[in-house]
Amino acid sequence: MFYINEIKMSIQLDIDAGRLLYGLSRIGYTTSSALCDIIDNSIRANAKLIQIFIKKERVDFSDTKRNNVKEYLIVDNGNGMNDEGILEALKLGSSDENYEEKSLSKFGLGLKSASFSQGDLLEIISSDGSGFNKYSVSLPEVMKTKKYTAEKRDLSDSDKSLIDNLLKENSGTIIRISEIRKNNHPSVRNTIKELKTKAGVIYYYFIKENNVQIKIGDDLLRGIDPLFTEEANSNGNLNENEWDGTEVKWIEKNKTITLDNELNITADLEITQLPYPPIFRIKHLGESKDAEIRKKYLIDSGNYGFYVYRNKRLISWASHLNGIIPYDQDFYAFRGRISIDNSADDFFNIDVKKSTLTLSEEAWTVISDVTREARSKSKNAWLNAGKIRREIINKDPNEIANRLLSEYEQIEL
């Protein structure tokens, strides 16, 4: 019998850069989530103004037409980068040595994976005050050569015009994503609509506390607090047995919970109860309809649950946290927020897109236990508001019916 002596040695293995980059581009970004991943970099760069422009392939076509985007531009007036900084940003798995303690970045892949999820050409134009430089990476070229390379290019007239008009302080960054794939690509209108709602929630803290302005074209986004805590502050605590569904109430004011005693890993938790829309059709007819209440408070089957913020950036939209919040319409008014920093990353396993998470067993147990009473209050309050609504309708059904009918305009024949 022959034996091969075990020899420890390190063998470098080749990487097919094209296959790797192609795989990263297919990890499941939507257009709005891809653009938000790039906005993260602008916020990291201390930008106070971030502008998003969507250019159409055929300007004569409506904004509702699919597969008609020519390029996306994200322009910020942040610190900007020199040559070395641009190349570092383009690396796959950018170094975390320069990441601040509470950075929005996590894997060093966001810019590349987000950009190539939408188009085949990524261009970066940036200056830290020393002059603008431009680099590009072509996904088809990387796939062809199997080597990950960037090409330095001269500024075009279009580039110079953007710099002159939008970055007059000689610093900042322009990200251009072009050669957009026309395979069921969303319309301009749908992307703008989703960004206006979701980006306002995602960057709520930065807009409110850091005075960051995010524009889509000429429209300035407003920060949206998904818990509407300012209204809860005015209206007080929830009494589930008396709440009629017309006001936002506190269920749990901000408190710190401990996820791990030994490591001293904590999270901040707060919970509110949002209005019960059906009550508005009978109690406040003429002031506000239930559809308007649903729109204002984002009350929908996909919007109830926990909003998880990492370093003040939303990473999980209305999560049910592996069943802590049941899929039940009686919880439609439940809004929770969990705020963590990067020290809790091992308890909230975040994906590359920074849009979904998987709770560790320890975190799930703690959050489930501390929110048990809050969940019960929320459900009972919703059921009580429904009971009050039915009592009002039964009290004078003819009057209610007539008032509801008055909402609808008669059609002239």
N, C-alpha and C positions, 0 to 999 in steps of 0.2 A: 504494500500500500504506500502510495506517495503522498506527501504533504507539502503544501506550499507555505514557506515561511511567511508569517504576517509582517509586512513591511508598511509602516505608516508613511503615507505620502499624499500630497495634495495635488489633485489634477484639475486644472481649470477647464470648465465646460463652456462650449460656445452657446450664445444666446441668439436665437433668431429674432432680431429686434422688430422686424415687420410683423411677425405673428404675435409678439408680445404687445405691441402698440395696438394692433387690430383687436386683440382680446380686451384690452383696457377700454377701447372705444365702445365696447358692446356690453357694458356692465349694467345698463338699464337706466341711463339718464333720460329724463324728459328735457325738452328744450329749456323750460324755465329753471329746472334744478341745475342744469349745466351752466346757465348764465349766472345763477346765484353762487355756484362754486367759484366762478371767476371774480365775482364781486367780493368774495372773501379776501382774495389777494389784495384788492384795492383798499379794503378796510385795514388789513394788516400794514399796508403802506401809509397809513395815516391820512388817507384821502378824505377830504371834506365834501367833495362833489364827485359823484360817479354818474356817468351818462351812458345810456344804452341806446344804440341806434340800430334799427332793422331796415336794411335796404332790400327793396323788391327787385326780382329779376325783370318783371314786366310792370312798370309803374302805372300803366293804364289799366291793369287788372285790379279788382277789388281786394281789400284787405282780408276778405273772407275766403279767398282762393287758397287752396293747399298747394304745396310744392312750388311756391313762388318767391322764396327767400333767396337773395343773392349773397348776402353776407351779414354777419353780426359784428358790431363794433362796441367795445366796452372801453370807455375813456375815463381816466381818473387823474386828479391833480395831486396825487400822493407824492411820496419821496422819490419815486422813479428809480431807475437802475442804470449802472454803467455797463460796459461790455461784459465784464466778469459776472455781474449780477444777472444779466439776461441769460447767459449760458447756464448759470446755476439754476435759474428758474425753469429752464427747458430740460434739465436733467430728469431722467426717470428715477423717482425716489430722491428728490432734492434733499440736501443735507438739512438736518434739524438743528444744526449748531447755531444757526442764526434765528431760530424760532424763539420768540419771547415766551415768558412763563405761561401766559394764557393765550397762546396763539390759536387762531381758528384753523390753522393747518394741522394735519395729522399724519398723512402718509407721504407727502411730497409728490402726489400723483394727480391732484385735482385739476390743475391747469391743462395738462395734456389729455387726460381721460375725458374731461368735460368738453374740451374743444373738438377733439376728434370724434366724439359721439355725435356731433352735428355736421361737421364738414371735413374735407380732406386736406385743407391747408390752414396752418396756424402761423400768424405773423405777430411779432412783438416789436413795437417801436417805443423806446423809453429813453429817458434822460434823468440823471440825478443832479442836473445843473451843469454838467460838463459837456453837453451836446447830445443830440438824439442819434441813436443807432437802431438799426433794423435787422432782425433775424427772422428766418422762416424755416418751418419744418413741413415737409410734404409727406403725408401718410403713404400715398402710392409709391413714392420714391423710396421710402424706408422699406416698404414691403418688397420692392423690386431688388434692392441691393442687400437686404437683410442687415443693414448697418444703420444705426441711429445717428444721423448727422443733421446739423443745422447749417443753413447757408446765410452768410452776411450779404445784405443787399443795399443798394442805394435807395434813398428816399425818393418816392415818386412825387409828382405834382400834387396828387390827391393827398398823400401823406403830409406834405408841407402845408397844404391848405388846412388840414385838420389841426396841425400843431399851431399854426398862426391864429386860428379862430378859437381853439379850445384850451390850449396849453401855453398861454402867453408868458408864464413865469419861467419858461425854459426847463421845467421839470414835470414829471408825470409819465403816464404809460397809456399806450393804445394797444388793445388786443383786437386783432381782426381774425375772424373765422370765416373762411370763404370756401368755394367749391362745395357748397351745401349739397348733401345727398337728397335727391328728389324722390325718395321712397316713402310716400305717405307722410311727408314732412308737414307739421302743423301750420295753419294759417297765421298770418301776422296778427290778426285780431285775437285769436285764441291765446297766443303766447303773451300778448300785452295784457289781456284780461287776467290770465293766471298770475302773471308777475305783479300786477297791481294789488291783488289780494294777498298772495303768498309772500312776496318780498316785504310787504309792510309788516307782516307778522314775524317773518324770519329775522329781520333787522330792527325790530321794534326798539330794543334798548339802545342801539347805536344811533337811531334817528332821534330818539327822545333825549338821551343823556349826553351823547357826543356831538350832537348837531350835524350828523352826517346827512347830506342830501343825496337822494337817488332819483334820477330822472329817466323816464322812458320817452325819448324824443324831447318834447317841451313840457311834458306832464311831470310834476313833482309828486313822488309817492308820499303818502302819509303813513306814519307808524300806527300799527293796529295792535292793541293789547288784547289778545284772545280771551282774557279773563275779565276785561272791563273793570279793573280793580278800583278805578277812580269813582265809578258809579257805586260799587260795593261800599266804598268808604263813606259815601253820602247816605246810603240806605241801611247800613248796619248788618247785623247777623241774621241768618236764616232761622225762622221758626217754621218748621215744616208743617205744623198743624194749623197755621194761620195764613201762610203765604198764598196770595191769590194769583201769582204768576206774572205780575206786571213790572217787577223791579229786580235788578241784579242784587244779590245778597251774598254776604260772606258765609261760607261753610267752615273754612279753616284759614285763618289769617297766617301770614308768612311765619313759618317756624322751621327750625333746623332739625333734621333727623339724622341719626347715625347709622351708616351702612356697615361699618366695621369698627369695632371698638379698639382692637389692637393697632390697626393702621391709622385710626382716627380719620376715616373717610366719611364725609358728611355730604348732605344735599339739602337744599332749601325747598320747602313744599308749601304751596298755597292752593286753595280751592274756592271757586265761586259757583253760585247757582244763577244761570241766565234765565231770561223770561220764558214764559209759556205762551207761544204765539197764538193758539186758538182763543185765548181769553180776550185778545184785543179786538176781535171781530164783534164782540158783544158788549164789552165794557167801555171801549174807547173808539167806537165807530166814528169816523169823520176825522179823528186825530191821526190814527195810524192803523193800517191794515196788517193782518198777520204776515202777509208776504213781505212787507217792508221790515217788520221786526226780524223775520228769518234772515233777510239780507243783511241788516245792520249788525246783528250779533253772530252771523255765520252759523246759524242753527240749521244743521243738516245731518243726514245719516253718516257722513264722512268726517264730521267736525267735532264730535264729542269724545272726551277722553282726556289724556294727559299730553300737554305740550312740554317737551323736554328741551331745555336750553343748556348748551355746553359753552362756557365762556361767553355767555350772553348772546349766543347765536343759536337759533332753533335747529335742532337736529332730528326731531321726530314730531310729526304733525298728528295730533289727536290719536295718540297711541292707546291701545287697550291694554298694553303691557302684559301680554301673554295671558289674557283672561281676567286680569284684576278688575277691569270694567267690562261687564257683560255686553254683548251685542243685543241691546234691548232699547226700544224707543223711550222707555221710562227714564233713561239716563241722558236723553237729548240735551238737557240743560246743565249737565255736569261738565265743568271745566276745571281741570287741574294743571298746575305748572310745577315741574321739577327742575331746579336749577343746579347744575354741577360745574365743576372745573375739571381740568384734564387729570387731576389726581384720581378721579372716579372712573377713568376710562375702562379699567378692568371689570367694573361692575355694570357698565353700560357699553356693551360691545357694539361699536359703531362701524357701519360699512364705509367703503371708499367714497360713496356719494354724499356721506354725511346727511342721510335722509331717513335711514331706518336703524333700529338698534335691537339688540337681544339682551334682556336682563340676565345677570347672573342669578343663581339660585338664592344667594344671600340677599341681594337687593330686592328680588321679587317678594321674598318672605317679609322683609321689613316694611316695604311699601304697602303690601297687601294688609298687613296687620294694622298699620297706623291710619289707613284710610277706610277701614271697615265701617266705622260709625258715620263717616262723611258720605259714603256710598248709600248707606241706609237712609240718611237724611235727605239726600238728593232725590232718591226714588220716591220716598213718601211725600215730599213736597210736590213733585210733579203729579202724583196721583191725587193729591189734595186739590191742586189747581184745577184738575179735570173735574173733580167733584163739584167745586164751586161753579165752574162753567155750566155744568149740567143743571145745577140748582137754579141759576139765573134763567136759563132757557125754559125750564119747566114752570117757572113762576109766571111768565107771560109769553108763551110761545108765539102768539100771533104778532105781538109787537116786535119781537126779535126777528121773526121771519120778514116782516115788512121793512125793518131797518136793513137787513142783509140784502134784500132785493134792491134797495135804493142804491147799492154800490154799482149796479150794472147799468150801463147806458142803453137806452132803447135804440134799436136800429131803425132808421127812417126807411120806409119802403116807397 
